[in-house]
Amino acid sequence: MTRAAKITYFAALLIGFSIGAFFEFQTVAPMLKAYYDARQETAPMAFSRFSYLQYSYADDAHAQAARRVSTSLRPVVMEFSEYFHLS
């Protein structure tokens, strides 16, 4: 295969991938938004569930500490996700 043919095929490949990626992203964008919204909502729930499971069999003092940890972690999780553009 000649050098001109290789360059032509490579250029066609790049153009094809670029156009395909652009139009596919347009169709997938709403699903990605739903995924990111769900992820933002489920992170605090995961921490809450973890605290519940950790201290469900503990005495009252430990259960109160778990509730305080769960509520104090929510702003940290939201700030973390905003800082790293996870939301």
Residue pairs with C-beta under 8 A, 6 or more apart in sequence:
36 86
36 87
37 87
39 86
39 87
40 78
40 81
40 86
40 87
43 77
43 81
44 73
44 74
44 77
44 78
47 70
47 73
47 74
47 77
48 70
51 66
51 67
51 69
51 70
52 66
52 70
54 66
55 62
55 63
55 65
55 66
56 63
58 66
78 87
80 86
81 87
